[in-house]
Structures are given as structure tokens and as C-alpha cells.
Amino acid sequence: QKLGNIDFGSPTSKYFRDSIQAPFFAFYLKDRGALRQPEAITFEGGANQWRHYDSWPPKMNVTARSLFFQDNGRLSFEPPATSPAASTAFDSYVSDPAHPVPYRQRPIQATYDERGSGWYTWLTEDQRFVDGRPDVLTWQTEPLTQEVTIAGDVIADIFAATTGSDADWIVKLIDVYPQDVPNDAKMGGYEFMVSNEVLRGRFRKSYEHPEPITPNQTTEFKYSLHGQSYRFQKGHRIMVQVQSTWFPIIDRNPQTYVANIFEAKASDYRPATVKVYRSAQAASHVVLPVVSDVRPVP
């Protein structure tokens, strides 16, 4: 029913085994019973409800809506204004492989430490531990005036430049809880990571044919943060974070292009200045598959 601090409201694993997995196996492995399951059944986080969909990703009642990066750390469904100039509308940070952003709060214990390492629950860990780091950029909406439900692929579309010839792009979609959470004070202001993914810049066009990034040139990095089924509740905020290191869950990128990263020398690991653009001409954003109508499990 719980994973770390996140409460799913009911014993979800038992429901999955008894109501979804067991009938599926009985029908296909034992030729027993009648299977009346839709194409997709998801557990919608945030709402803590099971959902039925006729296809996945859903095609009906889903609209792709872009959340644009704005000035002063704002995130908005409205596109950026035509001014200022594209060359000045950006946020920046210095990514240093010698001082990477940790993927969970330090000190990080051994993965399978019998005393409890936190490995099993790190995906639900409060992301406030990286707040204030100069090498993590953050944008967030105002408190939502209505629920936002998503179902399907979340897409990151980042326009950025780096002084290096390679870079990693880590994008995190986060649900920010209100400061006041009745009956659960520890969740006040909690930053729950809904979705995340890493793109190694050299593979932006092809995994078979990697290529360096041209330093100081604005480049588009577009990739999926995977399929999600989640509801951002009224009063919550939607947050996006961008960074270029996530250690040690992701190995360090030298930020200097080398043909084989496993043969990189110590001198190849160099700090790089990264700019993430948010102009009308280079509008970094995430695309959310927003659902206008959802069907609960009967």
C-alpha cells in the first residue's frame, strides 16, 4: 500500500495479483475462464485509482499539451513571448563531473545495506534535497486551479547549448504538494518525482551512430520520459527539473566527446557551461498527454 512516503490508498499489489494477473494467467496458460480485460489497465498515481483504456497510449479524450519553460522559474501552458531575443532568453548552470548531482540524498548507503539503504524507495524520495543546487534548473507552475490528469507518453523537448562536445540531459517531471497537507505533515511541500529519463547527447540522433555535440550551438534534444498514468491534484504544482549529472545511478559523462566513453582519460572530464533556452524561437518544454475523460475500473 505504501512505497517510501507515498501512500497508494489500498493494497495495489494484491489487487494486481488477484484481479489482473491471476485471470490473465488462468485464461492464457490454463485455458480456464473468460478474460474480460481492456487493452490497458493502469494505476493512476495521485488519484490512487485503477483505470481502463481501450488502447495504450490512449487515443480517445487525450490532448497533447505543452508546458513551456518561462523566465523566473515559471512553467506555463502559454508559449513564451516573442521577446526577449532568443540569444538572451535562457537559464544556465555549470555541470562539473567532479561534483555530480546525487540521485538520492547523501550520505548514500550501500545498495543492499541490511540496515536499510533506501535503494528500494529512491524513486519516491522527496526531491527537495537538490533544491538550491546551482547545477539543477527548476521551473514550476502556479498552484493548479483544477486537476490535470495525464495518460500516455511524456515528451521532453529541450533546446540547449553546452561549451562541451557531449552532455547528458536529465529531465524530471515532479508533483509538488501544497505546504499544508492535512493529516500528513511530512508531505507538506513534498516534491514527488512522477517521471524521469536521461538522454546522452551523443545518442540524440542514433544509438548506432553517436556523434559529438557542436559546442556553443543551440541544439534540440527531444525524447520520451516514458508512459505515465497520473493525476496532479488541484492545489498542487507541476515542476520540471533539468540537470546534466545524476550520480551514481548514471555514470559520469566526461562532457568531452570520446569515441569510447569507457576509455576516457581523467583529463577528458571537464566542467561545461550549459544553457537551456526558453524563447519563442527555441521554446524548451515538456509535452503532457492530458486526459479530458477517464474511465475507472468497474
C-alpha positions in Angstrom: 0.0 0.0 0.0 3.0 2.3 0.5 6.3 2.9 -1.1 8.5 5.1 0.9 6.4 8.1 1.9 3.9 7.6 -0.9 0.6 6.0 0.1 -1.4 4.4 -2.7 -4.6 4.2 -0.6 -5.1 0.4 -0.9 -3.0 -2.8 -1.3 -2.3 -2.3 -5.0 -0.1 -5.4 -5.4 -2.8 -7.7 -4.0 -5.4 -6.2 -6.4 -3.0 -6.6 -9.3 -2.3 -10.3 -8.5 -5.9 -11.2 -7.8 -7.9 -9.2 -10.3 -5.5 -8.7 -13.2 -2.6 -11.2 -13.2 -4.4 -14.3 -12.0 -7.3 -14.1 -14.5 -4.8 -13.4 -17.3 -2.6 -16.4 -16.5 -5.7 -18.7 -15.9 -7.0 -17.8 -19.4 -3.8 -18.0 -21.4 -1.9 -20.7 -19.5 -4.6 -22.9 -18.3 -7.4 -22.3 -20.8 -9.7 -21.5 -17.9 -12.4 -18.8 -17.5 -13.3 -15.9 -19.7 -10.9 -12.9 -19.9 -12.7 -9.6 -19.9 -9.9 -7.1 -19.7 -9.3 -4.0 -21.8 -6.2 -3.3 -23.8 -4.7 -1.4 -20.8 -5.3 -1.2 -17.1 -3.3 1.4 -15.2 -3.0 2.6 -11.7 -3.4 6.3 -11.7 -1.0 7.8 -9.2 -2.1 10.9 -7.4 -5.7 9.8 -7.7 -5.0 6.3 -6.4 -7.5 4.7 -8.8 -7.3 1.9 -11.4 -8.2 2.9 -14.9 -9.4 1.1 -18.1 -8.2 2.1 -21.5 -9.2 0.7 -24.9 -5.6 1.4 -26.2 -2.2 2.4 -24.9 -1.3 5.1 -25.2 -4.9 6.2 -25.1 -6.2 7.8 -28.3 -9.7 9.0 -27.1 -10.1 12.1 -25.0 -6.3 12.8 -24.9 -4.8 16.1 -25.9 -1.1 16.8 -26.1 -0.4 20.0 -24.1 3.0 21.7 -23.9 4.3 23.1 -20.6 6.8 25.8 -21.6 9.8 27.0 -19.6 9.5 30.7 -18.8 11.6 33.3 -17.0 11.9 33.4 -13.2 11.5 29.7 -12.9 7.9 29.7 -14.2 6.2 26.8 -16.0 3.2 27.6 -18.1 0.8 26.2 -20.8 1.2 29.5 -22.6 4.1 29.7 -25.1 6.9 32.2 -24.5 6.5 35.8 -25.6 8.2 36.8 -28.8 10.7 38.9 -26.8 13.3 38.9 -25.4 15.6 37.8 -28.2 16.3 34.1 -28.5 20.0 34.7 -27.7 19.2 36.1 -24.2 16.3 34.0 -23.1 17.9 31.1 -21.3 18.8 29.7 -17.9 22.3 28.3 -17.3 24.4 26.2 -15.0 27.9 24.7 -14.8 27.9 20.9 -14.9 31.0 19.5 -13.3 31.7 15.8 -13.5 33.8 16.1 -10.4 30.8 17.3 -8.4 27.8 15.5 -9.8 24.2 15.8 -8.6 23.4 12.8 -6.4 20.4 10.7 -7.4 19.4 10.5 -3.7 20.1 12.3 -0.5 23.6 11.9 0.9 25.2 10.0 2.6 24.3 7.2 0.1 24.5 3.8 1.8 25.4 0.6 0.2 22.7 -0.6 -2.2 21.7 -3.7 -0.3 22.7 -2.5 3.2 20.8 -4.6 5.7 20.2 -1.6 7.9 18.1 -0.1 5.1 19.8 1.7 2.3 16.7 3.4 0.7 17.5 1.9 -2.6 14.1 0.3 -2.9 12.2 3.6 -2.4 14.5 6.1 -4.0 12.1 6.8 -6.9 9.6 8.2 -4.3 12.2 10.2 -2.4 11.5 13.9 -1.8 13.4 15.9 -4.5 13.8 18.9 -2.2 17.3 17.6 -1.3 18.6 19.1 -4.6 16.7 22.5 -4.2 19.2 25.3 -4.4 21.9 23.4 -6.2 23.3 25.8 -8.9 23.6 22.8 -11.3 19.9 22.0 -11.3 17.4 24.2 -13.1 13.8 24.3 -11.9 10.5 25.6 -13.3 7.1 25.2 -11.8 3.5 26.2 -12.3 1.3 28.2 -10.1 -0.9 26.1 -7.8 -3.3 24.3 -10.1 -6.9 25.6 -10.2 -8.1 22.2 -11.5 -6.9 18.7 -11.7 -4.5 17.7 -14.5 -4.7 14.0 -15.5 -2.1 12.5 -17.8 -2.1 9.1 -19.6 0.5 8.2 -22.2 4.0 9.2 -23.2 5.5 12.4 -21.6 7.9 14.1 -24.0 10.8 16.3 -23.2 11.8 18.8 -25.9 14.8 20.8 -24.8 16.7 23.5 -26.7 20.1 23.8 -25.2 23.8 24.6 -25.8 26.9 23.5 -24.0 30.5 24.5 -24.1 31.4 20.8 -24.1 31.2 18.4 -27.0 29.0 15.9 -25.2 26.4 16.2 -22.4 23.7 14.3 -20.5 20.2 15.6 -20.2 18.2 14.5 -17.1 14.6 15.7 -17.1 12.4 15.1 -14.1 8.6 15.7 -14.0 7.6 16.4 -10.4 4.4 16.8 -8.4 4.8 19.5 -5.8 2.4 19.1 -2.8 0.9 22.1 -1.1 2.7 23.3 2.1 -0.3 22.3 4.2 -1.3 18.6 3.9 -3.9 17.8 6.5 -3.3 14.6 8.5 0.2 14.1 7.0 2.6 16.9 7.9 5.6 15.3 6.3 4.1 15.6 2.9 3.8 19.4 3.1 5.7 20.8 0.1 6.9 17.3 -0.9 8.4 17.0 -4.4 7.4 13.6 -5.8 9.1 12.6 -9.0 6.4 11.3 -11.4 8.6 10.6 -14.4 12.3 10.9 -15.4 14.7 9.9 -18.1 18.3 10.5 -19.3 19.5 11.3 -22.8 23.2 11.1 -23.5 23.7 13.8 -26.0 25.9 11.8 -28.4 22.9 9.5 -29.0 20.4 12.2 -29.8 20.1 11.1 -33.4 21.0 7.4 -33.3 22.2 4.8 -30.8 24.1 3.1 -33.6 25.9 6.2 -34.8 26.8 8.5 -32.0 28.2 11.9 -32.8 29.6 14.9 -30.8 27.7 18.0 -29.9 28.8 21.2 -31.6 30.0 23.4 -28.7 28.0 26.6 -28.1 25.4 25.8 -30.8 21.7 25.7 -29.9 20.6 22.1 -30.4 17.2 20.3 -29.9 17.1 17.3 -27.6 13.8 15.5 -27.8 13.0 12.3 -26.1 10.4 10.3 -24.1 10.1 10.3 -20.4 8.0 7.1 -20.8 4.4 6.4 -20.4 2.6 7.7 -17.3 -0.8 7.5 -15.7 -1.0 10.2 -13.1 -3.2 13.0 -11.7 -1.9 16.3 -10.4 -4.4 17.4 -7.9 -5.9 20.8 -7.6 -3.7 23.0 -5.4 -0.6 21.1 -6.3 2.1 22.5 -8.7 3.7 20.8 -11.7 7.5 21.1 -11.7 10.2 20.3 -14.2 13.9 19.9 -13.3 16.8 19.8 -15.8 20.4 18.7 -14.9 23.3 17.0 -16.5 24.6 14.6 -13.9 22.8 12.1 -11.7 25.4 10.0 -9.9 25.9 7.2 -9.3 22.7 5.9 -10.9 24.0 7.3 -14.2 27.8 7.1 -14.9 29.5 10.4 -15.3 29.8 11.9 -18.8 33.2 13.4 -19.5 31.4 16.2 -21.4 34.3 15.9 -23.9 33.4 13.6 -26.8 35.5 10.5 -26.9 34.7 7.6 -29.2 34.5 5.1 -26.4 33.5 6.6 -23.1 34.9 3.7 -21.2 38.3 4.7 -22.4 38.0 8.3 -21.3 41.1 9.7 -19.5 40.9 11.9 -16.4 41.8 14.9 -18.5 38.6 14.3 -20.6 36.3 15.0 -17.6 35.8 18.8 -17.8 33.2 21.2 -16.4 30.9 22.7 -19.0 28.5 25.6 -19.1 25.0 24.6 -20.1 22.3 27.0 -21.4 18.7 25.9 -21.6 16.7 28.2 -23.9 13.1 29.4 -23.4 12.4 31.8 -26.2 9.7 31.8 -28.8 12.2 30.5 -31.3 13.8 27.9 -29.0 11.0 27.0 -26.6 12.0 24.3 -24.3 9.0 22.4 -22.9 7.6 19.1 -21.9 4.5 17.6 -23.6 1.9 16.1 -21.4 -0.9 13.7 -22.7 -3.7 15.4 -20.8 -6.9 13.4 -20.4 -10.3 15.1 -20.5 -12.3 12.0 -19.5 -11.1 8.9 -17.7 -12.9 5.6 -17.1 -12.5 3.9 -13.7 -12.3 0.2 -13.3 -15.9 -1.0 -12.7 
